[in-house]
Amino acid sequence: MGVHYYGWTRANAAQYLRPFGITDETIVQEIFQAVVEAPANYLRYYLGSLNFMQLRREMQEKEGKDFDLRSFHQRVLTIGPVQFPVLQKHLGL
């Protein structure tokens, strides 16, 4: 989204990737080039990420102070590969 929507340069992308532990300039260049060459390829990953963040927020709201991030991830992994509405249902949301 940053590269094509906001017009990020390779340097902007490198700054974004740094907190994720991606600091090798060759890797940054490969990621940046892949995004430039196939702009829609990463959109599905971005949308998936947004869905997971929403599920986490909903679970945090539901469980309040009892929310445990590790337990949340274990439940998601135990449910396995399903569509997000199915995952949401199995999480009781």
PDB file of N, CA, C and O in Angstrom:
ATOM      1  N   MET A   1       0.835  -1.181   0.000  1.00  0.00           N
ATOM      2  CA  MET A   1       0.000   0.000   0.000  1.00  0.00           C
ATOM      3  C   MET A   1       0.887   1.255   0.000  1.00  0.00           C
ATOM      4  O   MET A   1       0.607   2.231  -0.696  1.00  0.00           O
ATOM      5  N   GLY A   2       1.941   1.205   0.782  1.00  0.00           N
ATOM      6  CA  GLY A   2       2.793   2.383   0.873  1.00  0.00           C
ATOM      7  C   GLY A   2       3.461   2.729  -0.435  1.00  0.00           C
ATOM      8  O   GLY A   2       3.555   3.901  -0.798  1.00  0.00           O
ATOM      9  N   VAL A   3       3.928   1.715  -1.149  1.00  0.00           N
ATOM     10  CA  VAL A   3       4.665   1.955  -2.396  1.00  0.00           C
ATOM     11  C   VAL A   3       3.748   2.529  -3.463  1.00  0.00           C
ATOM     12  O   VAL A   3       4.078   3.541  -4.081  1.00  0.00           O
ATOM     13  N   HIS A   4       2.613   1.905  -3.685  1.00  0.00           N
ATOM     14  CA  HIS A   4       1.769   2.323  -4.805  1.00  0.00           C
ATOM     15  C   HIS A   4       0.760   3.398  -4.437  1.00  0.00           C
ATOM     16  O   HIS A   4       0.441   4.244  -5.272  1.00  0.00           O
ATOM     17  N   TYR A   5       0.256   3.390  -3.229  1.00  0.00           N
ATOM     18  CA  TYR A   5      -0.743   4.385  -2.851  1.00  0.00           C
ATOM     19  C   TYR A   5      -0.087   5.680  -2.371  1.00  0.00           C
ATOM     20  O   TYR A   5      -0.492   6.775  -2.759  1.00  0.00           O
ATOM     21  N   TYR A   6       0.935   5.535  -1.521  1.00  0.00           N
ATOM     22  CA  TYR A   6       1.594   6.712  -0.960  1.00  0.00           C
ATOM     23  C   TYR A   6       2.842   7.134  -1.720  1.00  0.00           C
ATOM     24  O   TYR A   6       3.413   8.187  -1.436  1.00  0.00           O
ATOM     25  N   GLY A   7       3.272   6.324  -2.681  1.00  0.00           N
ATOM     26  CA  GLY A   7       4.432   6.677  -3.488  1.00  0.00           C
ATOM     27  C   GLY A   7       5.766   6.531  -2.775  1.00  0.00           C
ATOM     28  O   GLY A   7       6.704   7.285  -3.035  1.00  0.00           O
ATOM     29  N   TRP A   8       5.850   5.547  -1.863  1.00  0.00           N
ATOM     30  CA  TRP A   8       7.099   5.343  -1.135  1.00  0.00           C
ATOM     31  C   TRP A   8       8.253   5.053  -2.082  1.00  0.00           C
ATOM     32  O   TRP A   8       8.088   4.419  -3.125  1.00  0.00           O
ATOM     33  N   THR A   9       9.406   5.530  -1.693  1.00  0.00           N
ATOM     34  CA  THR A   9      10.664   5.184  -2.356  1.00  0.00           C
ATOM     35  C   THR A   9      11.215   3.924  -1.679  1.00  0.00           C
ATOM     36  O   THR A   9      10.647   3.427  -0.706  1.00  0.00           O
ATOM     37  N   ARG A  10      12.325   3.424  -2.212  1.00  0.00           N
ATOM     38  CA  ARG A  10      12.971   2.275  -1.585  1.00  0.00           C
ATOM     39  C   ARG A  10      13.401   2.634  -0.168  1.00  0.00           C
ATOM     40  O   ARG A  10      13.329   1.799   0.734  1.00  0.00           O
ATOM     41  N   ALA A  11      13.845   3.860   0.032  1.00  0.00           N
ATOM     42  CA  ALA A  11      14.265   4.299   1.373  1.00  0.00           C
ATOM     43  C   ALA A  11      13.078   4.306   2.344  1.00  0.00           C
ATOM     44  O   ALA A  11      13.228   3.922   3.504  1.00  0.00           O
ATOM     45  N   ASN A  12      11.910   4.735   1.882  1.00  0.00           N
ATOM     46  CA  ASN A  12      10.711   4.696   2.731  1.00  0.00           C
ATOM     47  C   ASN A  12      10.363   3.270   3.108  1.00  0.00           C
ATOM     48  O   ASN A  12      10.028   2.983   4.257  1.00  0.00           O
ATOM     49  N   ALA A  13      10.447   2.377   2.128  1.00  0.00           N
ATOM     50  CA  ALA A  13      10.150   0.960   2.376  1.00  0.00           C
ATOM     51  C   ALA A  13      11.152   0.380   3.376  1.00  0.00           C
ATOM     52  O   ALA A  13      10.776  -0.390   4.260  1.00  0.00           O
ATOM     53  N   ALA A  14      12.418   0.746   3.235  1.00  0.00           N
ATOM     54  CA  ALA A  14      13.454   0.261   4.159  1.00  0.00           C
ATOM     55  C   ALA A  14      13.159   0.722   5.580  1.00  0.00           C
ATOM     56  O   ALA A  14      13.325  -0.042   6.532  1.00  0.00           O
ATOM     57  N   GLN A  15      12.727   1.957   5.723  1.00  0.00           N
ATOM     58  CA  GLN A  15      12.390   2.488   7.049  1.00  0.00           C
ATOM     59  C   GLN A  15      11.198   1.730   7.637  1.00  0.00           C
ATOM     60  O   GLN A  15      11.173   1.451   8.836  1.00  0.00           O
ATOM     61  N   TYR A  16      10.218   1.398   6.808  1.00  0.00           N
ATOM     62  CA  TYR A  16       9.050   0.651   7.267  1.00  0.00           C
ATOM     63  C   TYR A  16       9.421  -0.767   7.680  1.00  0.00           C
ATOM     64  O   TYR A  16       8.900  -1.276   8.672  1.00  0.00           O
ATOM     65  N   LEU A  17      10.318  -1.415   6.932  1.00  0.00           N
ATOM     66  CA  LEU A  17      10.681  -2.812   7.180  1.00  0.00           C
ATOM     67  C   LEU A  17      11.628  -2.983   8.365  1.00  0.00           C
ATOM     68  O   LEU A  17      11.686  -4.061   8.957  1.00  0.00           O
ATOM     69  N   ARG A  18      12.355  -1.956   8.708  1.00  0.00           N
ATOM     70  CA  ARG A  18      13.373  -2.036   9.771  1.00  0.00           C
ATOM     71  C   ARG A  18      12.828  -2.565  11.103  1.00  0.00           C
ATOM     72  O   ARG A  18      13.459  -3.442  11.695  1.00  0.00           O
ATOM     73  N   PRO A  19      11.682  -2.072  11.602  1.00  0.00           N
ATOM     74  CA  PRO A  19      11.174  -2.591  12.883  1.00  0.00           C
ATOM     75  C   PRO A  19      10.804  -4.080  12.847  1.00  0.00           C
ATOM     76  O   PRO A  19      10.683  -4.715  13.894  1.00  0.00           O
ATOM     77  N   PHE A  20      10.626  -4.630  11.651  1.00  0.00           N
ATOM     78  CA  PHE A  20      10.320  -6.050  11.510  1.00  0.00           C
ATOM     79  C   PHE A  20      11.588  -6.895  11.413  1.00  0.00           C
ATOM     80  O   PHE A  20      11.522  -8.103  11.182  1.00  0.00           O
ATOM     81  N   GLY A  21      12.733  -6.258  11.590  1.00  0.00           N
ATOM     82  CA  GLY A  21      14.006  -6.969  11.556  1.00  0.00           C
ATOM     83  C   GLY A  21      14.572  -7.159  10.164  1.00  0.00           C
ATOM     84  O   GLY A  21      15.545  -7.890   9.985  1.00  0.00           O
ATOM     85  N   ILE A  22      13.980  -6.514   9.182  1.00  0.00           N
ATOM     86  CA  ILE A  22      14.474  -6.621   7.801  1.00  0.00           C
ATOM     87  C   ILE A  22      15.347  -5.407   7.547  1.00  0.00           C
ATOM     88  O   ILE A  22      14.854  -4.316   7.260  1.00  0.00           O
ATOM     89  N   THR A  23      16.654  -5.612   7.658  1.00  0.00           N
ATOM     90  CA  THR A  23      17.599  -4.509   7.538  1.00  0.00           C
ATOM     91  C   THR A  23      18.605  -4.694   6.416  1.00  0.00           C
ATOM     92  O   THR A  23      19.258  -3.735   6.004  1.00  0.00           O
ATOM     93  N   ASP A  24      18.738  -5.909   5.920  1.00  0.00           N
ATOM     94  CA  ASP A  24      19.691  -6.177   4.837  1.00  0.00           C
ATOM     95  C   ASP A  24      19.231  -5.447   3.577  1.00  0.00           C
ATOM     96  O   ASP A  24      18.115  -5.659   3.103  1.00  0.00           O
ATOM     97  N   GLU A  25      20.091  -4.590   3.041  1.00  0.00           N
ATOM     98  CA  GLU A  25      19.732  -3.755   1.892  1.00  0.00           C
ATOM     99  C   GLU A  25      19.365  -4.570   0.657  1.00  0.00           C
ATOM    100  O   GLU A  25      18.508  -4.163  -0.127  1.00  0.00           O
ATOM    101  N   THR A  26      20.005  -5.708   0.485  1.00  0.00           N
ATOM    102  CA  THR A  26      19.684  -6.566  -0.666  1.00  0.00           C
ATOM    103  C   THR A  26      18.266  -7.114  -0.536  1.00  0.00           C
ATOM    104  O   THR A  26      17.517  -7.145  -1.512  1.00  0.00           O
ATOM    105  N   ILE A  27      17.905  -7.542   0.656  1.00  0.00           N
ATOM    106  CA  ILE A  27      16.561  -8.062   0.903  1.00  0.00           C
ATOM    107  C   ILE A  27      15.530  -6.948   0.730  1.00  0.00           C
ATOM    108  O   ILE A  27      14.485  -7.150   0.111  1.00  0.00           O
ATOM    109  N   VAL A  28      15.830  -5.771   1.281  1.00  0.00           N
ATOM    110  CA  VAL A  28      14.924  -4.629   1.138  1.00  0.00           C
ATOM    111  C   VAL A  28      14.709  -4.329  -0.343  1.00  0.00           C
ATOM    112  O   VAL A  28      13.576  -4.112  -0.770  1.00  0.00           O
ATOM    113  N   GLN A  29      15.769  -4.315  -1.116  1.00  0.00           N
ATOM    114  CA  GLN A  29      15.658  -4.034  -2.552  1.00  0.00           C
ATOM    115  C   GLN A  29      14.817  -5.096  -3.255  1.00  0.00           C
ATOM    116  O   GLN A  29      14.007  -4.765  -4.120  1.00  0.00           O
ATOM    117  N   GLU A  30      15.000  -6.369  -2.894  1.00  0.00           N
ATOM    118  CA  GLU A  30      14.219  -7.443  -3.512  1.00  0.00           C
ATOM    119  C   GLU A  30      12.741  -7.321  -3.176  1.00  0.00           C
ATOM    120  O   GLU A  30      11.888  -7.515  -4.042  1.00  0.00           O
ATOM    121  N   ILE A  31      12.433  -7.001  -1.931  1.00  0.00           N
ATOM    122  CA  ILE A  31      11.033  -6.830  -1.530  1.00  0.00           C
ATOM    123  C   ILE A  31      10.432  -5.643  -2.267  1.00  0.00           C
ATOM    124  O   ILE A  31       9.334  -5.732  -2.817  1.00  0.00           O
ATOM    125  N   PHE A  32      11.154  -4.540  -2.272  1.00  0.00           N
ATOM    126  CA  PHE A  32      10.666  -3.332  -2.933  1.00  0.00           C
ATOM    127  C   PHE A  32      10.419  -3.592  -4.416  1.00  0.00           C
ATOM    128  O   PHE A  32       9.379  -3.207  -4.949  1.00  0.00           O
ATOM    129  N   GLN A  33      11.361  -4.238  -5.075  1.00  0.00           N
ATOM    130  CA  GLN A  33      11.217  -4.528  -6.504  1.00  0.00           C
ATOM    131  C   GLN A  33      10.047  -5.467  -6.775  1.00  0.00           C
ATOM    132  O   GLN A  33       9.322  -5.289  -7.754  1.00  0.00           O
ATOM    133  N   ALA A  34       9.861  -6.457  -5.923  1.00  0.00           N
ATOM    134  CA  ALA A  34       8.738  -7.383  -6.088  1.00  0.00           C
ATOM    135  C   ALA A  34       7.406  -6.643  -5.970  1.00  0.00           C
ATOM    136  O   ALA A  34       6.469  -6.922  -6.718  1.00  0.00           O
ATOM    137  N   VAL A  35       7.325  -5.699  -5.027  1.00  0.00           N
ATOM    138  CA  VAL A  35       6.097  -4.927  -4.858  1.00  0.00           C
ATOM    139  C   VAL A  35       5.870  -4.019  -6.067  1.00  0.00           C
ATOM    140  O   VAL A  35       4.740  -3.881  -6.535  1.00  0.00           O
ATOM    141  N   VAL A  36       6.922  -3.411  -6.564  1.00  0.00           N
ATOM    142  CA  VAL A  36       6.801  -2.539  -7.741  1.00  0.00           C
ATOM    143  C   VAL A  36       6.333  -3.335  -8.961  1.00  0.00           C
ATOM    144  O   VAL A  36       5.478  -2.873  -9.716  1.00  0.00           O
ATOM    145  N   GLU A  37       6.891  -4.524  -9.151  1.00  0.00           N
ATOM    146  CA  GLU A  37       6.586  -5.321 -10.342  1.00  0.00           C
ATOM    147  C   GLU A  37       5.222  -5.999 -10.282  1.00  0.00           C
ATOM    148  O   GLU A  37       4.603  -6.216 -11.324  1.00  0.00           O
ATOM    149  N   ALA A  38       4.740  -6.336  -9.097  1.00  0.00           N
ATOM    150  CA  ALA A  38       3.450  -7.037  -8.964  1.00  0.00           C
ATOM    151  C   ALA A  38       2.632  -6.364  -7.858  1.00  0.00           C
ATOM    152  O   ALA A  38       2.522  -6.901  -6.756  1.00  0.00           O
ATOM    153  N   PRO A  39       2.066  -5.209  -8.143  1.00  0.00           N
ATOM    154  CA  PRO A  39       1.423  -4.418  -7.095  1.00  0.00           C
ATOM    155  C   PRO A  39       0.264  -5.103  -6.372  1.00  0.00           C
ATOM    156  O   PRO A  39       0.054  -4.848  -5.186  1.00  0.00           O
ATOM    157  N   ALA A  40      -0.478  -5.949  -7.041  1.00  0.00           N
ATOM    158  CA  ALA A  40      -1.641  -6.569  -6.403  1.00  0.00           C
ATOM    159  C   ALA A  40      -1.269  -7.817  -5.604  1.00  0.00           C
ATOM    160  O   ALA A  40      -2.090  -8.310  -4.830  1.00  0.00           O
ATOM    161  N   ASN A  41      -0.071  -8.333  -5.769  1.00  0.00           N
ATOM    162  CA  ASN A  41       0.323  -9.572  -5.104  1.00  0.00           C
ATOM    163  C   ASN A  41       0.282  -9.469  -3.581  1.00  0.00           C
ATOM    164  O   ASN A  41      -0.174 -10.394  -2.909  1.00  0.00           O
ATOM    165  N   TYR A  42       0.751  -8.363  -3.040  1.00  0.00           N
ATOM    166  CA  TYR A  42       0.828  -8.229  -1.587  1.00  0.00           C
ATOM    167  C   TYR A  42      -0.460  -7.718  -0.966  1.00  0.00           C
ATOM    168  O   TYR A  42      -0.599  -7.731   0.257  1.00  0.00           O
ATOM    169  N   LEU A  43      -1.409  -7.267  -1.787  1.00  0.00           N
ATOM    170  CA  LEU A  43      -2.668  -6.756  -1.266  1.00  0.00           C
ATOM    171  C   LEU A  43      -3.403  -7.811  -0.455  1.00  0.00           C
ATOM    172  O   LEU A  43      -3.967  -7.502   0.595  1.00  0.00           O
ATOM    173  N   ARG A  44      -3.404  -9.049  -0.928  1.00  0.00           N
ATOM    174  CA  ARG A  44      -4.108 -10.103  -0.184  1.00  0.00           C
ATOM    175  C   ARG A  44      -3.476 -10.333   1.189  1.00  0.00           C
ATOM    176  O   ARG A  44      -4.183 -10.638   2.150  1.00  0.00           O
ATOM    177  N   TYR A  45      -2.159 -10.191   1.289  1.00  0.00           N
ATOM    178  CA  TYR A  45      -1.496 -10.341   2.579  1.00  0.00           C
ATOM    179  C   TYR A  45      -1.852  -9.174   3.498  1.00  0.00           C
ATOM    180  O   TYR A  45      -2.043  -9.343   4.702  1.00  0.00           O
ATOM    181  N   TYR A  46      -1.935  -8.000   2.906  1.00  0.00           N
ATOM    182  CA  TYR A  46      -2.297  -6.802   3.679  1.00  0.00           C
ATOM    183  C   TYR A  46      -3.713  -6.942   4.226  1.00  0.00           C
ATOM    184  O   TYR A  46      -3.961  -6.656   5.397  1.00  0.00           O
ATOM    185  N   LEU A  47      -4.631  -7.378   3.386  1.00  0.00           N
ATOM    186  CA  LEU A  47      -6.017  -7.557   3.826  1.00  0.00           C
ATOM    187  C   LEU A  47      -6.111  -8.645   4.900  1.00  0.00           C
ATOM    188  O   LEU A  47      -6.868  -8.509   5.861  1.00  0.00           O
ATOM    189  N   GLY A  48      -5.349  -9.713   4.735  1.00  0.00           N
ATOM    190  CA  GLY A  48      -5.316 -10.763   5.755  1.00  0.00           C
ATOM    191  C   GLY A  48      -4.805 -10.218   7.078  1.00  0.00           C
ATOM    192  O   GLY A  48      -5.334 -10.544   8.140  1.00  0.00           O
ATOM    193  N   SER A  49      -3.789  -9.400   7.007  1.00  0.00           N
ATOM    194  CA  SER A  49      -3.235  -8.790   8.218  1.00  0.00           C
ATOM    195  C   SER A  49      -4.279  -7.922   8.914  1.00  0.00           C
ATOM    196  O   SER A  49      -4.413  -7.965  10.137  1.00  0.00           O
ATOM    197  N   LEU A  50      -5.013  -7.137   8.136  1.00  0.00           N
ATOM    198  CA  LEU A  50      -6.071  -6.302   8.714  1.00  0.00           C
ATOM    199  C   LEU A  50      -7.140  -7.168   9.389  1.00  0.00           C
ATOM    200  O   LEU A  50      -7.641  -6.822  10.459  1.00  0.00           O
ATOM    201  N   ASN A  51      -7.482  -8.284   8.763  1.00  0.00           N
ATOM    202  CA  ASN A  51      -8.472  -9.187   9.357  1.00  0.00           C
ATOM    203  C   ASN A  51      -7.975  -9.775  10.674  1.00  0.00           C
ATOM    204  O   ASN A  51      -8.731  -9.845  11.643  1.00  0.00           O
ATOM    205  N   PHE A  52      -6.719 -10.195  10.720  1.00  0.00           N
ATOM    206  CA  PHE A  52      -6.172 -10.738  11.967  1.00  0.00           C
ATOM    207  C   PHE A  52      -6.131  -9.673  13.066  1.00  0.00           C
ATOM    208  O   PHE A  52      -6.420  -9.965  14.227  1.00  0.00           O
ATOM    209  N   MET A  53      -5.776  -8.451  12.703  1.00  0.00           N
ATOM    210  CA  MET A  53      -5.749  -7.382  13.702  1.00  0.00           C
ATOM    211  C   MET A  53      -7.148  -7.111  14.245  1.00  0.00           C
ATOM    212  O   MET A  53      -7.315  -6.846  15.435  1.00  0.00           O
ATOM    213  N   GLN A  54      -8.161  -7.180  13.366  1.00  0.00           N
ATOM    214  CA  GLN A  54      -9.536  -6.983  13.803  1.00  0.00           C
ATOM    215  C   GLN A  54      -9.979  -8.106  14.752  1.00  0.00           C
ATOM    216  O   GLN A  54     -10.608  -7.849  15.779  1.00  0.00           O
ATOM    217  N   LEU A  55      -9.645  -9.349  14.397  1.00  0.00           N
ATOM    218  CA  LEU A  55      -9.982 -10.479  15.270  1.00  0.00           C
ATOM    219  C   LEU A  55      -9.337 -10.307  16.647  1.00  0.00           C
ATOM    220  O   LEU A  55      -9.961 -10.566  17.676  1.00  0.00           O
ATOM    221  N   ARG A  56      -8.094  -9.873  16.646  1.00  0.00           N
ATOM    222  CA  ARG A  56      -7.388  -9.673  17.917  1.00  0.00           C
ATOM    223  C   ARG A  56      -8.080  -8.589  18.751  1.00  0.00           C
ATOM    224  O   ARG A  56      -8.275  -8.756  19.955  1.00  0.00           O
ATOM    225  N   ARG A  57      -8.449  -7.475  18.100  1.00  0.00           N
ATOM    226  CA  ARG A  57      -9.141  -6.401  18.822  1.00  0.00           C
ATOM    227  C   ARG A  57     -10.464  -6.896  19.410  1.00  0.00           C
ATOM    228  O   ARG A  57     -10.793  -6.610  20.561  1.00  0.00           O
ATOM    229  N   GLU A  58     -11.212  -7.643  18.596  1.00  0.00           N
ATOM    230  CA  GLU A  58     -12.494  -8.163  19.073  1.00  0.00           C
ATOM    231  C   GLU A  58     -12.306  -9.103  20.257  1.00  0.00           C
ATOM    232  O   GLU A  58     -13.073  -9.067  21.219  1.00  0.00           O
ATOM    233  N   MET A  59     -11.292  -9.935  20.180  1.00  0.00           N
ATOM    234  CA  MET A  59     -11.027 -10.876  21.267  1.00  0.00           C
ATOM    235  C   MET A  59     -10.575 -10.125  22.519  1.00  0.00           C
ATOM    236  O   MET A  59     -10.970 -10.483  23.628  1.00  0.00           O
ATOM    237  N   GLN A  60      -9.753  -9.090  22.354  1.00  0.00           N
ATOM    238  CA  GLN A  60      -9.314  -8.295  23.497  1.00  0.00           C
ATOM    239  C   GLN A  60     -10.505  -7.609  24.170  1.00  0.00           C
ATOM    240  O   GLN A  60     -10.589  -7.550  25.397  1.00  0.00           O
ATOM    241  N   GLU A  61     -11.429  -7.090  23.343  1.00  0.00           N
ATOM    242  CA  GLU A  61     -12.616  -6.448  23.902  1.00  0.00           C
ATOM    243  C   GLU A  61     -13.482  -7.461  24.645  1.00  0.00           C
ATOM    244  O   GLU A  61     -14.017  -7.167  25.713  1.00  0.00           O
ATOM    245  N   LYS A  62     -13.613  -8.644  24.075  1.00  0.00           N
ATOM    246  CA  LYS A  62     -14.450  -9.682  24.680  1.00  0.00           C
ATOM    247  C   LYS A  62     -13.867 -10.186  25.998  1.00  0.00           C
ATOM    248  O   LYS A  62     -14.592 -10.340  26.981  1.00  0.00           O
ATOM    249  N   GLU A  63     -12.553 -10.442  26.021  1.00  0.00           N
ATOM    250  CA  GLU A  63     -11.923 -11.048  27.194  1.00  0.00           C
ATOM    251  C   GLU A  63     -11.392 -10.033  28.192  1.00  0.00           C
ATOM    252  O   GLU A  63     -11.107 -10.385  29.337  1.00  0.00           O
ATOM    253  N   GLY A  64     -11.255  -8.791  27.782  1.00  0.00           N
ATOM    254  CA  GLY A  64     -10.771  -7.743  28.684  1.00  0.00           C
ATOM    255  C   GLY A  64      -9.412  -8.063  29.276  1.00  0.00           C
ATOM    256  O   GLY A  64      -8.477  -8.407  28.553  1.00  0.00           O
ATOM    257  N   LYS A  65      -9.303  -7.948  30.595  1.00  0.00           N
ATOM    258  CA  LYS A  65      -8.008  -8.173  31.259  1.00  0.00           C
ATOM    259  C   LYS A  65      -7.573  -9.631  31.214  1.00  0.00           C
ATOM    260  O   LYS A  65      -6.413  -9.938  31.489  1.00  0.00           O
ATOM    261  N   ASP A  66      -8.486 -10.530  30.871  1.00  0.00           N
ATOM    262  CA  ASP A  66      -8.141 -11.951  30.772  1.00  0.00           C
ATOM    263  C   ASP A  66      -7.540 -12.319  29.417  1.00  0.00           C
ATOM    264  O   ASP A  66      -7.137 -13.462  29.202  1.00  0.00           O
ATOM    265  N   PHE A  67      -7.482 -11.348  28.504  1.00  0.00           N
ATOM    266  CA  PHE A  67      -6.930 -11.629  27.169  1.00  0.00           C
ATOM    267  C   PHE A  67      -5.454 -11.994  27.279  1.00  0.00           C
ATOM    268  O   PHE A  67      -4.677 -11.318  27.952  1.00  0.00           O
ATOM    269  N   ASP A  68      -5.087 -13.083  26.599  1.00  0.00           N
ATOM    270  CA  ASP A  68      -3.700 -13.531  26.560  1.00  0.00           C
ATOM    271  C   ASP A  68      -3.315 -13.717  25.095  1.00  0.00           C
ATOM    272  O   ASP A  68      -3.899 -14.547  24.399  1.00  0.00           O
ATOM    273  N   LEU A  69      -2.347 -12.956  24.633  1.00  0.00           N
ATOM    274  CA  LEU A  69      -1.962 -12.978  23.224  1.00  0.00           C
ATOM    275  C   LEU A  69      -1.481 -14.360  22.787  1.00  0.00           C
ATOM    276  O   LEU A  69      -1.837 -14.828  21.706  1.00  0.00           O
ATOM    277  N   ARG A  70      -0.688 -15.002  23.607  1.00  0.00           N
ATOM    278  CA  ARG A  70      -0.188 -16.334  23.255  1.00  0.00           C
ATOM    279  C   ARG A  70      -1.344 -17.321  23.105  1.00  0.00           C
ATOM    280  O   ARG A  70      -1.373 -18.116  22.165  1.00  0.00           O
ATOM    281  N   SER A  71      -2.274 -17.265  24.017  1.00  0.00           N
ATOM    282  CA  SER A  71      -3.442 -18.145  23.956  1.00  0.00           C
ATOM    283  C   SER A  71      -4.268 -17.862  22.704  1.00  0.00           C
ATOM    284  O   SER A  71      -4.763 -18.786  22.059  1.00  0.00           O
ATOM    285  N   PHE A  72      -4.413 -16.595  22.368  1.00  0.00           N
ATOM    286  CA  PHE A  72      -5.137 -16.213  21.151  1.00  0.00           C
ATOM    287  C   PHE A  72      -4.490 -16.855  19.926  1.00  0.00           C
ATOM    288  O   PHE A  72      -5.175 -17.462  19.102  1.00  0.00           O
ATOM    289  N   HIS A  73      -3.180 -16.721  19.813  1.00  0.00           N
ATOM    290  CA  HIS A  73      -2.467 -17.294  18.668  1.00  0.00           C
ATOM    291  C   HIS A  73      -2.565 -18.819  18.655  1.00  0.00           C
ATOM    292  O   HIS A  73      -2.719 -19.422  17.593  1.00  0.00           O
ATOM    293  N   GLN A  74      -2.477 -19.438  19.821  1.00  0.00           N
ATOM    294  CA  GLN A  74      -2.604 -20.900  19.893  1.00  0.00           C
ATOM    295  C   GLN A  74      -3.978 -21.350  19.412  1.00  0.00           C
ATOM    296  O   GLN A  74      -4.092 -22.342  18.692  1.00  0.00           O
ATOM    297  N   ARG A  75      -5.009 -20.633  19.803  1.00  0.00           N
ATOM    298  CA  ARG A  75      -6.359 -20.977  19.356  1.00  0.00           C
ATOM    299  C   ARG A  75      -6.494 -20.835  17.852  1.00  0.00           C
ATOM    300  O   ARG A  75      -7.063 -21.704  17.191  1.00  0.00           O
ATOM    301  N   VAL A  76      -5.972 -19.738  17.305  1.00  0.00           N
ATOM    302  CA  VAL A  76      -6.041 -19.517  15.854  1.00  0.00           C
ATOM    303  C   VAL A  76      -5.313 -20.638  15.123  1.00  0.00           C
ATOM    304  O   VAL A  76      -5.832 -21.173  14.144  1.00  0.00           O
ATOM    305  N   LEU A  77      -4.124 -20.998  15.582  1.00  0.00           N
ATOM    306  CA  LEU A  77      -3.351 -22.051  14.927  1.00  0.00           C
ATOM    307  C   LEU A  77      -4.009 -23.418  15.067  1.00  0.00           C
ATOM    308  O   LEU A  77      -3.936 -24.240  14.154  1.00  0.00           O
ATOM    309  N   THR A  78      -4.649 -23.663  16.205  1.00  0.00           N
ATOM    310  CA  THR A  78      -5.333 -24.935  16.414  1.00  0.00           C
ATOM    311  C   THR A  78      -6.534 -25.076  15.474  1.00  0.00           C
ATOM    312  O   THR A  78      -6.805 -26.165  14.967  1.00  0.00           O
ATOM    313  N   ILE A  79      -7.245 -23.978  15.246  1.00  0.00           N
ATOM    314  CA  ILE A  79      -8.387 -24.001  14.333  1.00  0.00           C
ATOM    315  C   ILE A  79      -7.915 -24.325  12.915  1.00  0.00           C
ATOM    316  O   ILE A  79      -8.589 -25.048  12.181  1.00  0.00           O
ATOM    317  N   GLY A  80      -6.776 -23.797  12.543  1.00  0.00           N
ATOM    318  CA  GLY A  80      -6.200 -24.130  11.244  1.00  0.00           C
ATOM    319  C   GLY A  80      -6.650 -23.204  10.127  1.00  0.00           C
ATOM    320  O   GLY A  80      -7.301 -22.188  10.371  1.00  0.00           O
ATOM    321  N   PRO A  81      -6.294 -23.566   8.893  1.00  0.00           N
ATOM    322  CA  PRO A  81      -6.576 -22.699   7.746  1.00  0.00           C
ATOM    323  C   PRO A  81      -8.060 -22.712   7.362  1.00  0.00           C
ATOM    324  O   PRO A  81      -8.564 -23.682   6.796  1.00  0.00           O
ATOM    325  N   VAL A  82      -8.734 -21.625   7.681  1.00  0.00           N
ATOM    326  CA  VAL A  82     -10.145 -21.453   7.335  1.00  0.00           C
ATOM    327  C   VAL A  82     -10.361 -19.998   6.902  1.00  0.00           C
ATOM    328  O   VAL A  82      -9.493 -19.148   7.098  1.00  0.00           O
ATOM    329  N   GLN A  83     -11.507 -19.732   6.322  1.00  0.00           N
ATOM    330  CA  GLN A  83     -11.847 -18.356   5.966  1.00  0.00           C
ATOM    331  C   GLN A  83     -12.091 -17.562   7.247  1.00  0.00           C
ATOM    332  O   GLN A  83     -12.421 -18.132   8.287  1.00  0.00           O
ATOM    333  N   PHE A  84     -11.927 -16.247   7.163  1.00  0.00           N
ATOM    334  CA  PHE A  84     -12.039 -15.415   8.360  1.00  0.00           C
ATOM    335  C   PHE A  84     -13.400 -15.499   9.051  1.00  0.00           C
ATOM    336  O   PHE A  84     -13.433 -15.521  10.281  1.00  0.00           O
ATOM    337  N   PRO A  85     -14.516 -15.547   8.335  1.00  0.00           N
ATOM    338  CA  PRO A  85     -15.797 -15.691   9.049  1.00  0.00           C
ATOM    339  C   PRO A  85     -15.875 -17.000   9.847  1.00  0.00           C
ATOM    340  O   PRO A  85     -16.460 -17.033  10.929  1.00  0.00           O
ATOM    341  N   VAL A  86     -15.295 -18.057   9.320  1.00  0.00           N
ATOM    342  CA  VAL A  86     -15.280 -19.337  10.044  1.00  0.00           C
ATOM    343  C   VAL A  86     -14.380 -19.227  11.269  1.00  0.00           C
ATOM    344  O   VAL A  86     -14.740 -19.703  12.345  1.00  0.00           O
ATOM    345  N   LEU A  87     -13.235 -18.615  11.118  1.00  0.00           N
ATOM    346  CA  LEU A  87     -12.315 -18.405  12.240  1.00  0.00           C
ATOM    347  C   LEU A  87     -12.988 -17.581  13.328  1.00  0.00           C
ATOM    348  O   LEU A  87     -12.891 -17.898  14.514  1.00  0.00           O
ATOM    349  N   GLN A  88     -13.663 -16.534  12.918  1.00  0.00           N
ATOM    350  CA  GLN A  88     -14.366 -15.682  13.862  1.00  0.00           C
ATOM    351  C   GLN A  88     -15.415 -16.489  14.644  1.00  0.00           C
ATOM    352  O   GLN A  88     -15.545 -16.335  15.858  1.00  0.00           O
ATOM    353  N   LYS A  89     -16.147 -17.334  13.948  1.00  0.00           N
ATOM    354  CA  LYS A  89     -17.163 -18.149  14.601  1.00  0.00           C
ATOM    355  C   LYS A  89     -16.530 -19.109  15.614  1.00  0.00           C
ATOM    356  O   LYS A  89     -17.032 -19.253  16.729  1.00  0.00           O
ATOM    357  N   HIS A  90     -15.427 -19.767  15.228  1.00  0.00           N
ATOM    358  CA  HIS A  90     -14.773 -20.714  16.129  1.00  0.00           C
ATOM    359  C   HIS A  90     -14.135 -20.028  17.340  1.00  0.00           C
ATOM    360  O   HIS A  90     -13.949 -20.642  18.391  1.00  0.00           O
ATOM    361  N   LEU A  91     -13.804 -18.750  17.173  1.00  0.00           N
ATOM    362  CA  LEU A  91     -13.254 -18.001  18.302  1.00  0.00           C
ATOM    363  C   LEU A  91     -14.362 -17.481  19.209  1.00  0.00           C
ATOM    364  O   LEU A  91     -14.092 -16.915  20.268  1.00  0.00           O
ATOM    365  N   GLY A  92     -15.613 -17.677  18.787  1.00  0.00           N
ATOM    366  CA  GLY A  92     -16.732 -17.235  19.602  1.00  0.00           C
ATOM    367  C   GLY A  92     -16.999 -15.756  19.523  1.00  0.00           C
ATOM    368  O   GLY A  92     -17.501 -15.152  20.471  1.00  0.00           O
ATOM    369  N   LEU A  93     -16.664 -15.174  18.397  1.00  0.00           N
ATOM    370  CA  LEU A  93     -16.859 -13.717  18.241  1.00  0.00           C
ATOM    371  C   LEU A  93     -18.083 -13.419  17.407  1.00  0.00           C
ATOM    372  O   LEU A  93     -18.401 -12.253  17.173  1.00  0.00           O
TER     373      LEU A  93
END
